[in-house]
């Protein structure tokens, strides 16, 4: 009996079908067709942004569109494998659900940050398809975006410190300048965005704080930063 017919039979016989854990935790309740279309749209947006920076030939555009489709196909291949692994799992079994989360979490993270990253087919195609001048334009554009994102995160981090301490205006400015001097992670998980600035702050020598903050503020910052140390997993500097 085909899977869809079996599922319909189960619904009719038992009143409900076996829960789709991938749909629950990766698709956020959306159906697969909608989620697939969303991923395709995200890829198309990336390509459109590239086209505002680099003038692509029709052949280059077609190659990159195929790469986007390839990334989506590869993602759903992995979805299928996880679905098989999670089939029949007892949701009341805590140990089993912890294992499910270990299988599901990488898919969830990939979908949240977008399929196009340094390991994607799109990125590899980009590296082999763009000519030297196009690549230089793309790299400059990518660095501008990274710098803008880092600056926004640093401003947010300092505003959070100001809320907790608080700070004087010149201290806020000095902390922003201090954080802008620090190396910023080139890759982090979406959920780390809210506190990645504190992880950057944790790499600053404590003597630098003493030049900006008073003794009580410095100790408070050290305590705040220490609370985020265990959340650094997955960062790439």
C-alpha positions in Angstrom: 0.0 0.0 0.0 1.5 3.4 -0.9 2.6 5.6 2.0 -0.1 8.2 1.4 -2.8 5.6 1.3 -1.5 3.9 4.4 -1.4 7.2 6.2 -5.0 7.9 5.2 -6.0 4.4 6.3 -4.3 5.0 9.7 -6.1 8.3 10.1 -9.4 6.6 9.4 -8.7 3.6 11.6 -7.0 5.2 14.6 -8.2 8.8 14.3 -4.7 10.3 13.7 -1.5 9.7 11.6 2.0 9.3 12.9 3.4 12.7 13.7 5.9 14.2 11.2 8.7 15.3 13.5 10.6 16.9 10.6 7.6 19.1 9.7 7.2 20.0 13.4 10.7 21.0 14.1 12.2 21.9 10.7 9.3 23.2 8.7 7.6 24.9 11.7 4.3 23.3 10.8 4.4 24.3 7.1 3.8 21.6 4.5 6.8 20.4 2.5 5.8 22.1 -0.8 5.4 25.5 0.9 8.8 25.1 2.7 10.5 24.0 -0.5 9.1 27.1 -2.4 10.3 29.3 0.5 13.9 27.9 0.2 13.8 28.4 -3.6 12.7 32.0 -3.0 15.5 32.7 -0.6 18.0 31.4 -3.2 16.4 33.6 -5.9 16.7 36.7 -3.6 20.5 35.9 -3.1 20.9 35.7 -6.9 19.0 39.0 -7.4 21.2 40.7 -4.8 24.3 39.5 -6.7 22.9 40.8 -9.9 22.7 44.3 -8.4 26.5 44.1 -7.8 27.8 42.0 -10.7 26.5 42.0 -14.3 26.0 38.3 -15.1 25.6 36.7 -18.5 22.6 34.5 -19.2 24.8 31.4 -19.0 26.2 32.4 -15.6 22.7 33.1 -14.3 21.4 29.7 -15.5 24.3 27.9 -13.8 23.7 29.7 -10.5 19.9 28.9 -10.7 20.8 25.3 -11.2 23.1 25.4 -8.2 20.3 26.8 -6.1 18.0 24.0 -7.2 20.8 21.6 -6.4 21.1 23.0 -2.8 17.4 22.6 -2.2 17.4 19.1 -3.6 20.3 18.1 -1.4 18.6 19.6 1.6 15.4 17.6 1.0 17.5 14.4 0.4 18.8 14.9 4.0 15.3 15.6 5.2 14.2 12.2 3.7 17.0 10.5 5.6 16.1 12.1 8.9 12.4 11.2 8.3 13.4 7.6 8.0 15.4 7.8 11.2 12.6 9.4 13.2 9.8 7.2 11.9 8.0 5.5 14.7 9.8 7.3 17.5 7.9 7.4 20.8 7.6 11.1 21.7 7.1 10.2 25.3 10.6 8.6 25.4 12.9 11.5 26.5 16.1 9.7 25.5 14.6 8.9 22.0 13.5 12.5 21.6 17.0 13.8 22.5 18.4 11.6 19.7 15.7 13.0 17.4 16.8 16.5 18.2 20.4 15.7 17.4 19.2 14.5 13.9 16.8 17.4 13.4 18.8 20.3 14.7 21.4 20.5 11.9 18.5 20.7 9.3 16.7 23.3 11.4 19.9 25.4 11.6 20.6 25.1 7.9 17.1 26.2 7.0 17.2 29.1 9.4 20.5 30.6 8.2 19.7 29.8 4.6 21.1 27.0 2.4 23.5 29.3 0.6 26.7 29.3 2.6 30.4 28.6 2.1 29.7 24.9 1.7 26.8 25.2 -0.7 26.7 24.2 -4.4 25.8 27.8 -5.2 29.0 29.1 -3.5 31.2 26.6 -5.4 29.5 27.5 -8.6 30.0 31.1 -7.9 33.7 30.6 -7.4 34.1 28.8 -10.7 31.7 30.9 -12.8 32.6 34.5 -12.0 35.6 36.0 -13.8 38.3 37.8 -11.9 36.7 41.3 -12.0 33.3 39.9 -11.1 34.7 38.0 -8.2 36.5 41.1 -6.9 33.2 43.0 -7.0 31.4 40.1 -5.2 34.0 39.8 -2.5 33.9 43.6 -1.8 30.1 43.4 -1.6 30.2 40.4 0.8 32.6 42.2 3.1 30.4 45.3 3.2 27.5 43.2 4.2 29.5 41.4 6.9 30.9 44.7 8.2 27.4 46.2 8.4 26.0 43.1 10.2 28.9 43.2 12.7 28.4 46.9 13.4 24.7 46.4 14.0 25.4 43.5 16.4 28.0 45.6 18.3 25.6 48.5 18.7 23.0 46.1 20.0 25.5 44.5 22.5 26.5 47.9 23.8 22.9 49.0 24.2 22.2 45.8 26.2 25.2 46.7 28.4 23.9 50.2 28.8 20.6 48.8 30.0 22.3 46.5 32.5 25.0 48.8 34.0 24.2 51.7 32.8 26.9 53.6 30.9 27.9 57.2 30.1 27.8 58.4 26.5 31.6 58.5 26.2 31.8 54.9 27.6 29.2 53.7 25.0 31.3 55.2 22.2 34.5 53.8 23.6 33.0 50.3 23.9 31.7 50.4 20.3 35.2 51.4 19.1 36.8 48.7 21.2 34.5 46.0 19.8 35.0 47.2 16.2 38.7 46.6 16.7 38.1 42.9 17.5 38.0 40.0 15.1 34.4 39.1 14.4 33.2 35.5 13.7 32.7 34.9 10.0 30.1 32.2 10.7 27.6 31.7 13.6 24.2 30.1 14.1 21.1 32.2 13.7 20.2 31.9 17.4 23.7 33.1 18.3 23.1 36.5 16.7 21.5 38.0 19.8 24.6 37.3 22.0 27.5 36.9 19.6 28.6 40.4 20.5 29.1 39.3 24.1 31.2 36.4 22.9 33.4 38.9 21.0 33.5 41.0 24.2 34.7 37.9 26.0 37.9 37.8 23.9 38.9 41.3 24.9 41.7 41.6 27.5 40.3 42.7 30.8 42.8 45.5 31.0 41.1 47.1 28.0 37.9 47.4 30.0 39.7 49.2 32.8 40.5 52.0 30.3 36.8 52.5 29.6 34.9 51.4 32.6 35.2 51.9 36.4 36.1 49.0 38.6 32.5 48.0 39.4 31.4 48.2 35.8 34.4 46.1 34.6 33.5 43.3 37.1 29.9 43.5 36.0 30.9 43.1 32.4 33.1 40.1 33.2 30.2 38.4 35.0 27.9 39.1 32.1 30.4 37.8 29.5 31.1 34.7 31.6 27.4 33.8 31.3 27.8 33.4 27.6 31.0 31.3 27.4 29.1 28.0 27.0 27.2 29.3 24.0 30.2 29.7 21.7 29.8 26.3 20.0 29.7 26.5 16.2 31.4 29.9 15.9 34.0 30.2 13.1 36.5 33.1 13.6 
